Amino acid sequence: MDISQRIDELRIRMKQNGVDMYYIPSNDFHNSEYTGNYFKCREFISGFDGSAGTVVVTMDEAGLWTDGRYFIQAEEQLKGSGIKLYKAGTEGTIKIKDYIMENLQAGDVLGFDGRTVPAAWAEDILAGFELTGAKINSSLDLVGEIWQERPQIEPKPAMLLDICYAGEKRDDKIARIREYMRKYGADYHIITALDDIAWILNIRGDDIHCNPVVLSYLVIGMDSIILFAYKSALGWKIENVLAGAGVSIRDYNDIYNYAKGFRPGIKVMLDKGTVNYSIVSNIPAEVKILDLVNPSVLWKAIKNNIETANIREAHIKDGVAVTRFIYWIKKNMGNIPMSELSVAEKLEKIRSRGENYIGPSFDTIAGFGSHGAIVHYSATPETDVPVEPDNLLLVDTGGHYLEGTTDITRTILIGKIATEEQKKYYTAVLRGNLNLCNAHFLHGCTGVSLDYIARKPLWDMGCNYNHGTGHGVGYLLNVHEPPNAFRYHILPYPVENAVLEEGMVTSDEPGIYIEGRFGVRLENLILCVKREKTEYGQFMGFEPLTLVPFDRDLINVDLMDAKEKEILNNYHKKVYENISPYLDAEETEWLERACAPL
């Protein structure tokens, strides 16, 4: 079936179930950013395979909402599907909630799979329907009914994360959570975010591509702990270790019946922004729900001393790999055939030689020329193009090591001489990256306070980039991890606007995208650290973790001030000192030139 036929089949089932509008998010049952193949209903029904997007289907039209990272990609992939693209966040684009409210009348029914939407979203819709008279049916997986060759859930083997990497015992983390529960009088705490569960129990898995998590739910009581998971993924060894921490195992899908069994009068703590609506709606009405953000969200974002020491080691390993890759590109460009897919494969081959390397933290983005202007472009055999002089190659890539997770973007000149336009934009992005890393600020600032530093060189030119400047990064966990981030606007979710604390790892990645021609993005991970304390308070700053040179061939030194040159020279000195001991003679000679003072 092509996409239009799938929409037609969906409408037949909508009519059979008395549904006037059907809502299809990108989520799995845990509100994960990335999902396993079984959960990719939105991709199946629309053909759009970006990581973020929502489809809404009525009897008359179908629409896809996605953000600025995917506008170009979505326009291309939706051609001929009959699905209208709604560019979320742009002027004149209706919000999904407003669209739902305006297009459902009294007695109309909105259908969705309640396992795939957060409880907070569903309850917000229900509150709006009190005014419109519309209703919901949250028990329908209609896309699943027409997806004849839907992949199965295939749990992968989990692993224990040793204390030498985790830095804190699972027993101590559980004790911290129970103390937090006592503070609010909670009897139970339901946790469904997969990275929170992995962090609490010091386990890792492979159930989501590039996200080392285990499909599971966790319920912590004051005298019991239950992990709902596939036993085939855990094995006897992990079960025994977890049992030592008081954790018992039940089947993954038992969480819904378990939720029905809470006794009247008890208090259950959970985050309605994460826990799905089906779980919350199964909890008896006589049970008091405490809607609180999981304390583990903040705790895992603040890396402990063992984690930060390990993360520095991971970035040296990754810096060696990416530096070797760039050297290989520079040495061989124009001499051997290269394409977007082949250079990504080459980088993975180099990186995989690293000690304790687990796998990529996301699929490498290698976009050459005009493809580099597509923010989250992903090369396929159909879109793959040669990498040859003269244009820019944007490579956004990362790896998981036992010592931590990395994420780096470099834009590389393919050819000998850059144009003045390329240098102008590259230098502006570089200045933003350097100045943000060099920020000196009072404790209490959030990423909203600092985002302007990275955007200023581009804003001064009347330019901008349509994505955040930075996101938190997990420890051998999700490469996108709240609550720390850099963005210039406040999101309506408190968990996304955290104060920057010592130990937080955040990306620093300004960019510029010239549609149809090239893109520039430069990304380092930076560690929040304490600086001096004065009578005015505790000052903070950042330590660069990523250790890979920037492309000197793309820098217009005349556009940089003395301070910016000093920051870059100091950074390159650190790169050379940390990376050169692991390179051969030719690579070291090249790195010395690449890191020479301006």
Solvent accessible surface area in square Angstrom, and as a share of the most:
residue,aa,sasa,rsa
1,M,106,0.47
2,D,83,0.43
3,I,30,0.15
4,S,47,0.30
5,Q,90,0.40
6,R,53,0.19
7,I,8,0.04
8,D,77,0.40
9,E,54,0.24
10,L,0,0.00
11,R,51,0.19
12,I,87,0.44
13,R,57,0.21
14,M,0,0.00
15,K,160,0.68
16,Q,134,0.59
17,N,60,0.31
18,G,46,0.44
19,V,2,0.01
20,D,55,0.29
21,M,0,0.00
22,Y,6,0.02
23,Y,16,0.06
24,I,5,0.03
25,P,13,0.08
26,S,22,0.14
27,N,27,0.14
28,D,1,0.00
29,F,8,0.03
30,H,2,0.01
31,N,58,0.30
32,S,17,0.11
33,E,66,0.30
34,Y,53,0.20
35,T,14,0.08
36,G,15,0.14
37,N,93,0.48
38,Y,43,0.17
39,F,9,0.04
40,K,68,0.29
41,C,18,0.11
42,R,12,0.05
43,E,60,0.27
44,F,23,0.10
45,I,0,0.00
46,S,0,0.00
47,G,30,0.29
48,F,0,0.00
49,D,71,0.37
50,G,6,0.06
51,S,25,0.16
52,A,28,0.22
53,G,10,0.09
54,T,18,0.11
55,V,0,0.00
56,V,0,0.00
57,V,0,0.00
58,T,17,0.10
59,M,79,0.35
60,D,133,0.69
61,E,61,0.28
62,A,4,0.03
63,G,0,0.00
64,L,0,0.00
65,W,8,0.03
66,T,5,0.03
67,D,47,0.24
68,G,15,0.15
69,R,47,0.17
70,Y,6,0.02
71,F,25,0.11
72,I,54,0.27
73,Q,25,0.11
74,A,0,0.00
75,E,76,0.34
76,E,108,0.48
77,Q,64,0.28
78,L,11,0.05
79,K,143,0.61
80,G,84,0.81
81,S,9,0.06
82,G,73,0.70
83,I,12,0.06
84,K,113,0.48
85,L,34,0.17
86,Y,21,0.08
87,K,71,0.30
88,A,38,0.29
89,G,88,0.84
90,T,49,0.29
91,E,178,0.80
92,G,85,0.82
93,T,35,0.20
94,I,48,0.25
95,K,149,0.63
96,I,32,0.16
97,K,74,0.32
98,D,63,0.33
99,Y,12,0.04
100,I,0,0.00
101,M,34,0.15
102,E,114,0.51
103,N,69,0.35
104,L,4,0.02
105,Q,112,0.50
106,A,78,0.61
107,G,46,0.44
108,D,34,0.18
109,V,28,0.16
110,L,0,0.00
111,G,0,0.00
112,F,0,0.00
113,D,16,0.08
114,G,0,0.00
115,R,70,0.26
116,T,18,0.11
117,V,2,0.01
118,P,21,0.13
119,A,0,0.00
120,A,45,0.35
121,W,53,0.19
122,A,0,0.00
123,E,58,0.26
124,D,64,0.33
125,I,1,0.00
126,L,60,0.30
127,A,56,0.44
128,G,14,0.14
129,F,7,0.03
130,E,150,0.67
131,L,162,0.81
132,T,42,0.24
133,G,34,0.33
134,A,8,0.07
135,K,123,0.52
136,I,37,0.19
137,N,45,0.23
138,S,28,0.18
139,S,94,0.61
140,L,17,0.09
141,D,33,0.17
142,L,0,0.00
143,V,2,0.01
144,G,20,0.19
145,E,98,0.44
146,I,5,0.02
147,W,32,0.11
148,Q,165,0.74
149,E,157,0.71
150,R,37,0.14
151,P,48,0.30
152,Q,134,0.60
153,I,42,0.21
154,E,122,0.55
155,P,35,0.22
156,K,87,0.37
157,P,108,0.68
158,A,15,0.12
159,M,67,0.30
160,L,46,0.23
161,L,6,0.03
162,D,79,0.41
163,I,79,0.40
164,C,70,0.42
165,Y,42,0.16
166,A,4,0.03
167,G,20,0.20
168,E,34,0.15
169,K,122,0.52
170,R,34,0.12
171,D,73,0.38
172,D,70,0.36
173,K,2,0.01
174,I,5,0.02
175,A,57,0.44
176,R,88,0.32
177,I,1,0.00
178,R,46,0.17
179,E,107,0.48
180,Y,51,0.19
181,M,0,0.00
182,R,137,0.50
183,K,147,0.62
184,Y,84,0.32
185,G,38,0.36
186,A,5,0.04
187,D,53,0.27
188,Y,38,0.14
189,H,0,0.00
190,I,0,0.00
191,I,0,0.00
192,T,0,0.00
193,A,15,0.12
194,L,7,0.03
195,D,13,0.07
196,D,1,0.00
197,I,1,0.00
198,A,1,0.00
199,W,12,0.04
200,I,0,0.00
201,L,0,0.00
202,N,5,0.02
203,I,0,0.00
204,R,4,0.01
205,G,11,0.10
206,D,73,0.38
207,D,20,0.10
208,I,4,0.02
209,H,116,0.52
210,C,18,0.11
211,N,4,0.02
212,P,9,0.06
213,V,1,0.01
214,V,4,0.02
215,L,7,0.04
216,S,0,0.00
217,Y,0,0.00
218,L,0,0.00
219,V,2,0.01
220,I,0,0.00
221,G,0,0.00
222,M,63,0.28
223,D,131,0.68
224,S,43,0.28
225,I,3,0.01
226,I,21,0.11
227,L,0,0.00
228,F,0,0.00
229,A,0,0.00
230,Y,45,0.17
231,K,110,0.47
232,S,96,0.62
233,A,3,0.03
234,L,9,0.04
235,G,34,0.33
236,W,191,0.67
237,K,125,0.53
238,I,10,0.05
239,E,48,0.21
240,N,92,0.47
241,V,53,0.30
242,L,0,0.00
243,A,60,0.46
244,G,68,0.65
245,A,17,0.14
246,G,47,0.45
247,V,4,0.03
248,S,60,0.39
249,I,24,0.12
250,R,91,0.33
251,D,67,0.35
252,Y,0,0.00
253,N,78,0.40
254,D,45,0.23
255,I,0,0.00
256,Y,33,0.12
257,N,102,0.52
258,Y,40,0.15
259,A,0,0.00
260,K,112,0.48
261,G,58,0.56
262,F,11,0.05
263,R,151,0.55
264,P,95,0.60
265,G,65,0.62
266,I,15,0.08
267,K,72,0.31
268,V,0,0.00
269,M,0,0.00
270,L,0,0.00
271,D,18,0.09
272,K,35,0.15
273,G,35,0.34
274,T,23,0.13
275,V,2,0.01
276,N,3,0.01
277,Y,27,0.10
278,S,21,0.14
279,I,0,0.00
280,V,11,0.06
281,S,61,0.40
282,N,40,0.21
283,I,12,0.06
284,P,35,0.22
285,A,104,0.81
286,E,112,0.50
287,V,9,0.05
288,K,111,0.47
289,I,47,0.24
290,L,27,0.13
291,D,81,0.42
292,L,44,0.22
293,V,59,0.34
294,N,4,0.02
295,P,10,0.06
296,S,0,0.00
297,V,15,0.09
298,L,74,0.37
299,W,51,0.18
300,K,6,0.03
301,A,1,0.01
302,I,62,0.31
303,K,10,0.04
304,N,47,0.24
305,N,133,0.68
306,I,78,0.40
307,E,6,0.03
308,T,13,0.08
309,A,51,0.39
310,N,22,0.11
311,I,6,0.03
312,R,93,0.34
313,E,89,0.40
314,A,0,0.00
315,H,5,0.02
316,I,29,0.14
317,K,44,0.19
318,D,5,0.03
319,G,2,0.02
320,V,15,0.08
321,A,7,0.05
322,V,5,0.03
323,T,1,0.01
324,R,73,0.27
325,F,2,0.01
326,I,10,0.05
327,Y,30,0.11
328,W,49,0.17
329,I,0,0.00
330,K,33,0.14
331,K,114,0.48
332,N,25,0.13
333,M,22,0.10
334,G,56,0.54
335,N,116,0.60
336,I,71,0.36
337,P,133,0.84
338,M,11,0.05
339,S,22,0.14
340,E,0,0.00
341,L,52,0.26
342,S,43,0.28
343,V,1,0.00
344,A,21,0.16
345,E,115,0.52
346,K,50,0.21
347,L,1,0.00
348,E,58,0.26
349,K,123,0.52
350,I,13,0.06
351,R,2,0.01
352,S,60,0.38
353,R,158,0.58
354,G,27,0.26
355,E,123,0.55
356,N,49,0.25
357,Y,36,0.14
358,I,84,0.42
359,G,12,0.12
360,P,39,0.25
361,S,1,0.00
362,F,27,0.11
363,D,80,0.41
364,T,32,0.19
365,I,17,0.08
366,A,2,0.02
367,G,0,0.00
368,F,24,0.10
369,G,4,0.04
370,S,50,0.32
371,H,34,0.15
372,G,3,0.03
373,A,3,0.02
374,I,28,0.14
375,V,13,0.07
376,H,41,0.18
377,Y,14,0.05
378,S,65,0.42
379,A,19,0.15
380,T,48,0.28
381,P,110,0.69
382,E,150,0.67
383,T,56,0.32
384,D,42,0.22
385,V,47,0.27
386,P,79,0.50
387,V,4,0.02
388,E,92,0.41
389,P,64,0.40
390,D,101,0.52
391,N,36,0.19
392,L,2,0.01
393,L,0,0.00
394,L,3,0.02
395,V,6,0.03
396,D,10,0.05
397,T,2,0.01
398,G,0,0.00
399,G,0,0.00
400,H,5,0.02
401,Y,1,0.00
402,L,31,0.15
403,E,15,0.07
404,G,0,0.00
405,T,3,0.02
406,T,1,0.00
407,D,5,0.02
408,I,3,0.01
409,T,0,0.00
410,R,7,0.03
411,T,1,0.01
412,I,3,0.01
413,L,1,0.01
414,I,0,0.00
415,G,4,0.03
416,K,166,0.70
417,I,146,0.74
418,A,8,0.06
419,T,76,0.44
420,E,118,0.53
421,E,55,0.25
422,Q,15,0.07
423,K,48,0.20
424,K,82,0.35
425,Y,25,0.10
426,Y,0,0.00
427,T,0,0.00
428,A,3,0.02
429,V,0,0.00
430,L,0,0.00
431,R,59,0.22
432,G,0,0.00
433,N,1,0.01
434,L,5,0.03
435,N,37,0.19
436,L,0,0.00
437,C,17,0.10
438,N,69,0.35
439,A,10,0.08
440,H,102,0.45
441,F,13,0.05
442,L,72,0.36
443,H,85,0.38
444,G,42,0.41
445,C,32,0.19
446,T,28,0.17
447,G,3,0.03
448,V,41,0.24
449,S,62,0.40
450,L,10,0.05
451,D,0,0.00
452,Y,110,0.42
453,I,54,0.27
454,A,0,0.00
455,R,3,0.01
456,K,85,0.36
457,P,5,0.03
458,L,1,0.00
459,W,93,0.32
460,D,97,0.50
461,M,70,0.31
462,G,72,0.69
463,C,29,0.17
464,N,66,0.34
465,Y,4,0.01
466,N,86,0.44
467,H,28,0.12
468,G,36,0.35
469,T,0,0.00
470,G,7,0.07
471,H,34,0.15
472,G,1,0.01
473,V,2,0.01
474,G,2,0.02
475,Y,4,0.02
476,L,1,0.01
477,L,2,0.01
478,N,23,0.12
479,V,1,0.01
480,H,42,0.19
481,E,5,0.02
482,P,45,0.29
483,P,5,0.03
484,N,3,0.02
485,A,9,0.07
486,F,0,0.00
487,R,36,0.13
488,Y,106,0.40
489,H,92,0.41
490,I,127,0.64
491,L,42,0.21
492,P,108,0.68
493,Y,128,0.49
494,P,116,0.73
495,V,39,0.22
496,E,45,0.20
497,N,31,0.16
498,A,19,0.15
499,V,51,0.29
500,L,0,0.00
501,E,47,0.21
502,E,82,0.37
503,G,5,0.05
504,M,0,0.00
505,V,3,0.02
506,T,1,0.01
507,S,0,0.00
508,D,0,0.00
509,E,17,0.08
510,P,0,0.00
511,G,0,0.00
512,I,8,0.04
513,Y,36,0.14
514,I,31,0.16
515,E,126,0.56
516,G,54,0.52
517,R,116,0.42
518,F,6,0.02
519,G,2,0.02
520,V,0,0.00
521,R,3,0.01
522,L,0,0.00
523,E,0,0.00
524,N,4,0.02
525,L,0,0.00
526,I,0,0.00
527,L,4,0.02
528,C,1,0.00
529,V,23,0.13
530,K,112,0.47
531,R,114,0.42
532,E,81,0.37
533,K,156,0.66
534,T,52,0.30
535,E,148,0.66
536,Y,162,0.62
537,G,23,0.23
538,Q,35,0.16
539,F,38,0.16
540,M,2,0.01
541,G,1,0.01
542,F,6,0.02
543,E,34,0.15
544,P,26,0.17
545,L,6,0.03
546,T,5,0.03
547,L,8,0.04
548,V,1,0.00
549,P,4,0.02
550,F,4,0.02
551,D,16,0.08
552,R,80,0.29
553,D,67,0.35
554,L,0,0.00
555,I,11,0.06
556,N,32,0.16
557,V,52,0.30
558,D,132,0.69
559,L,79,0.39
560,M,11,0.05
561,D,78,0.40
562,A,83,0.64
563,K,105,0.45
564,E,5,0.02
565,K,62,0.26
566,E,85,0.38
567,I,22,0.11
568,L,0,0.00
569,N,39,0.20
570,N,86,0.44
571,Y,15,0.06
572,H,1,0.00
573,K,121,0.51
574,K,62,0.26
575,V,0,0.00
576,Y,65,0.25
577,E,96,0.43
578,N,42,0.22
579,I,0,0.00
580,S,16,0.10
581,P,96,0.60
582,Y,121,0.46
583,L,20,0.10
584,D,80,0.41
585,A,85,0.66
586,E,103,0.46
587,E,20,0.09
588,T,32,0.18
589,E,101,0.45
590,W,33,0.12
591,L,0,0.00
592,E,97,0.44
593,R,138,0.50
594,A,11,0.09
595,C,11,0.07
596,A,36,0.28
597,P,100,0.63
598,L,65,0.32
